[in-house]
Amino acid sequence: MDFELTSEHREIQTLAREFAASEIAPFASEWDRDRRFPAEVFSKLADLGLMGVCVPEEFDGAGCDFLSYVLVLEELSRADAGVGVTLAVHTSACTLPLLMFGTTAQIAQYVPPLARGEALGAFALTEAGAGSDAGAIVSHGTESATGWHLAGTKQWITNGSFADTFIVFARTETGVEGPRGISAFILDASQVAVTREEHKLGLNSSSTVDLVFDTDVLADRLLGERGRGFGVAMATLDGGRIGIGAQAVGIAQAALDAACAYAKERRAFGKAIGEFQAIQQKLATMATEIEAARLLVYRAAMLKEHGKPHTVAGAQAKLFASEVARRQTSEAIQVLGGYGYTKEAPVERYFRDAKVTEIYEGTSEIQRLVIARSLLGELGRPS
Ligand SMILES: Cc1cc2nc3c(=O)[nH]c(=O)nc-3n(C[C@H](O)[C@H](O)[C@H](O)COP(=O)(O)OP(=O)(O)OC[C@H]3O[C@@H](n4cnc5c(N)ncnc54)[C@H](O)[C@@H]3O)c2cc1C
């Protein structure tokens, strides 16, 4: 067992950290306040090869491994979690499932522009009546002479206003309810319409929208096997959750950095507050929980990279890291006192951004169900 990052991993971590420090962190509060999607950041990330960091070189990616991608997400999210989720959805919820389930022709057409960052990806599963219960979607696909007619609405789709390529899920098999009978399709931006931009608690530099579609697609837009789309969605989320764990670790680390800096400079009762053991105890707990979360995330990433089962490891990593992020961003506000509660300090943004990591790509309750099922087998499955 080797807990050291390789020199290649450290190199990409440093690249992402330096980019985030100069191109993201100084502007993150402004983007949050103005609810602005910083499109220019993604062009610069593309120049660095980071929009396709774990995509093989033959498809115009950087050819790095999944842990490298996780390291990049952690560093970007440390500066701005909205930038982090934009890259996470683009990569692990759009580019990677195309690579995993696409035909040779689909991969050749869609993956290189995504990996070069010339196109942005999105993943559209959730609907008004189907979130955790994703098998309840009612968007539907009807077979036509040339392919499919797809119609439906989707809710809370990250990157929706800016994406070029969408993976969209629709029910295609009649008489089959629940998770069976769903298929995955590849749609272009011209085939979906944005009906509403969501106003969120945090993550304000990311785009989250409702979509509607009512369009004909050729048969070659079916991704994976007909009626097996739920499997595409679940495999996608298995990997995606590791990325959300990395996002949570990045946010929590930013909160710890801010709390440590403040503990050294803020004085009360004639001392730096960092001299009080109550503050030291908080910082020590924060650092320990964040490190534990980081190790769970890196372990899950390595299992995925080596083609080993990673459903439970990914669920554990996301569950723990997201709860650490929520808890420890709150503790960071406590260390900063009244200042931490104001918009002058970044920790209130970290606190707002952290919360969503307990919700999307499967809530904490759903992660616990995934983990419990692995412990209890059939007993843990819904009846
Ligand atoms: C900012 C943001 C971005 C998002 N981006 C995307 C995206 O790009 N693409 C996409 O498809 N979706 C996206 N989503 C949707 C997200 O994945 C869902 O919000 C999430 O899966 C939860 O679904 P829900 O909100 O409908 O909650 P619900 O399913 O209604 O759950 C409500 C509560 O009930 C609990 N619950 C539900 N079922 C069970 C159960 N069986 N046992 C115990 N508790 C249960 C949940 O844990 C939760 O606490 C996004 C959401 C947000 C907020």
The ligand as an SDF file (V2000), in Angstrom:
LIG
                    3D

 53 58  0  0  0  0  0  0  0  0999 V2000
  -27.3500   22.1520   -7.8750 C   0  0  0  0  0  0  0  0  0  0  0  0
  -27.8970   20.8570   -8.4220 C   0  0  0  0  0  0  0  0  0  0  0  0
  -27.3710   20.3450   -9.5960 C   0  0  0  0  0  0  0  0  0  0  0  0
  -27.8900   19.1540  -10.1320 C   0  0  0  0  0  0  0  0  0  0  0  0
  -27.4030   18.6900  -11.3400 N   0  0  0  0  0  0  0  0  0  0  0  0
  -28.0030   17.6260  -11.9230 C   0  0  0  0  0  0  0  0  0  0  0  0
  -27.6180   17.2140  -13.2410 C   0  0  0  0  0  0  0  0  0  0  0  0
  -26.6960   17.7730  -13.8560 O   0  0  0  0  0  0  0  0  0  0  0  0
  -28.2910   16.1840  -13.8240 N   0  0  0  0  0  0  0  0  0  0  0  0
  -29.3120   15.5290  -13.1870 C   0  0  0  0  0  0  0  0  0  0  0  0
  -29.8690   14.6010  -13.7690 O   0  0  0  0  0  0  0  0  0  0  0  0
  -29.6940   15.8890  -11.9270 N   0  0  0  0  0  0  0  0  0  0  0  0
  -29.0680   16.9290  -11.2890 C   0  0  0  0  0  0  0  0  0  0  0  0
  -29.4560   17.3160  -10.0240 N   0  0  0  0  0  0  0  0  0  0  0  0
  -30.5110   16.5760   -9.3410 C   0  0  0  0  0  0  0  0  0  0  0  0
  -30.0130   15.7640   -8.1570 C   0  0  0  0  0  0  0  0  0  0  0  0
  -29.2740   14.6560   -8.5780 O   0  0  0  0  0  0  0  0  0  0  0  0
  -31.2280   15.4020   -7.2820 C   0  0  0  0  0  0  0  0  0  0  0  0
  -31.6080   16.6070   -6.6360 O   0  0  0  0  0  0  0  0  0  0  0  0
  -30.9390   14.3250   -6.2700 C   0  0  0  0  0  0  0  0  0  0  0  0
  -30.7330   13.0890   -6.8880 O   0  0  0  0  0  0  0  0  0  0  0  0
  -32.0640   14.1590   -5.2470 C   0  0  0  0  0  0  0  0  0  0  0  0
  -33.3030   14.0970   -5.8600 O   0  0  0  0  0  0  0  0  0  0  0  0
  -34.4920   15.0770   -5.3660 P   0  0  0  0  0  0  0  0  0  0  0  0
  -33.9130   16.4270   -5.2470 O   0  0  0  0  0  0  0  0  0  0  0  0
  -35.6510   14.8830   -6.2470 O   0  0  0  0  0  0  0  0  0  0  0  0
  -34.8300   14.5900   -3.9020 O   0  0  0  0  0  0  0  0  0  0  0  0
  -35.9150   13.4930   -3.5040 P   0  0  0  0  0  0  0  0  0  0  0  0
  -35.6480   12.2410   -4.2390 O   0  0  0  0  0  0  0  0  0  0  0  0
  -37.2710   14.0900   -3.6080 O   0  0  0  0  0  0  0  0  0  0  0  0
  -35.5540   13.2750   -1.9890 O   0  0  0  0  0  0  0  0  0  0  0  0
  -36.0560   14.1140   -0.9380 C   0  0  0  0  0  0  0  0  0  0  0  0
  -35.5420   13.5390    0.3850 C   0  0  0  0  0  0  0  0  0  0  0  0
  -36.0340   12.1900    0.5540 O   0  0  0  0  0  0  0  0  0  0  0  0
  -34.9420   11.3010    0.7420 C   0  0  0  0  0  0  0  0  0  0  0  0
  -35.2230   10.0100    0.1200 N   0  0  0  0  0  0  0  0  0  0  0  0
  -35.6820    9.7510   -1.1300 C   0  0  0  0  0  0  0  0  0  0  0  0
  -35.7700    8.4250   -1.3150 N   0  0  0  0  0  0  0  0  0  0  0  0
  -35.3570    7.8260   -0.1860 C   0  0  0  0  0  0  0  0  0  0  0  0
  -35.2000    6.4770    0.2470 C   0  0  0  0  0  0  0  0  0  0  0  0
  -35.5050    5.4410   -0.5600 N   0  0  0  0  0  0  0  0  0  0  0  0
  -34.7340    6.2460    1.4860 N   0  0  0  0  0  0  0  0  0  0  0  0
  -34.4130    7.2690    2.3080 C   0  0  0  0  0  0  0  0  0  0  0  0
  -34.5250    8.5620    1.9650 N   0  0  0  0  0  0  0  0  0  0  0  0
  -34.9910    8.8380    0.7410 C   0  0  0  0  0  0  0  0  0  0  0  0
  -33.7460   11.9900    0.0680 C   0  0  0  0  0  0  0  0  0  0  0  0
  -32.5110   11.5010    0.5540 O   0  0  0  0  0  0  0  0  0  0  0  0
  -34.0100   13.4470    0.4380 C   0  0  0  0  0  0  0  0  0  0  0  0
  -33.5620   13.6850    1.7320 O   0  0  0  0  0  0  0  0  0  0  0  0
  -28.9290   18.4690   -9.4530 C   0  0  0  0  0  0  0  0  0  0  0  0
  -29.4210   18.9790   -8.2410 C   0  0  0  0  0  0  0  0  0  0  0  0
  -28.9180   20.1560   -7.7300 C   0  0  0  0  0  0  0  0  0  0  0  0
  -29.4830   20.6780   -6.4390 C   0  0  0  0  0  0  0  0  0  0  0  0
  1  2  1  0
  2  3  1  0
  2 52  2  0
  3  4  2  0
  4  5  1  0
  4 50  1  0
  5  6  2  0
  6  7  1  0
  6 13  1  0
  7  8  2  0
  7  9  1  0
  9 10  1  0
 10 11  2  0
 10 12  1  0
 12 13  2  0
 13 14  1  0
 14 15  1  0
 14 50  1  0
 15 16  1  0
 16 17  1  0
 16 18  1  0
 18 19  1  0
 18 20  1  0
 20 21  1  0
 20 22  1  0
 22 23  1  0
 23 24  1  0
 24 25  2  0
 24 26  1  0
 24 27  1  0
 27 28  1  0
 28 29  2  0
 28 30  1  0
 28 31  1  0
 31 32  1  0
 32 33  1  0
 33 34  1  0
 33 48  1  0
 34 35  1  0
 35 36  1  0
 35 46  1  0
 36 37  1  0
 36 45  1  0
 37 38  2  0
 38 39  1  0
 39 40  1  0
 39 45  2  0
 40 41  1  0
 40 42  2  0
 42 43  1  0
 43 44  2  0
 44 45  1  0
 46 47  1  0
 46 48  1  0
 48 49  1  0
 50 51  2  0
 51 52  1  0
 52 53  1  0
M  END
$$$$
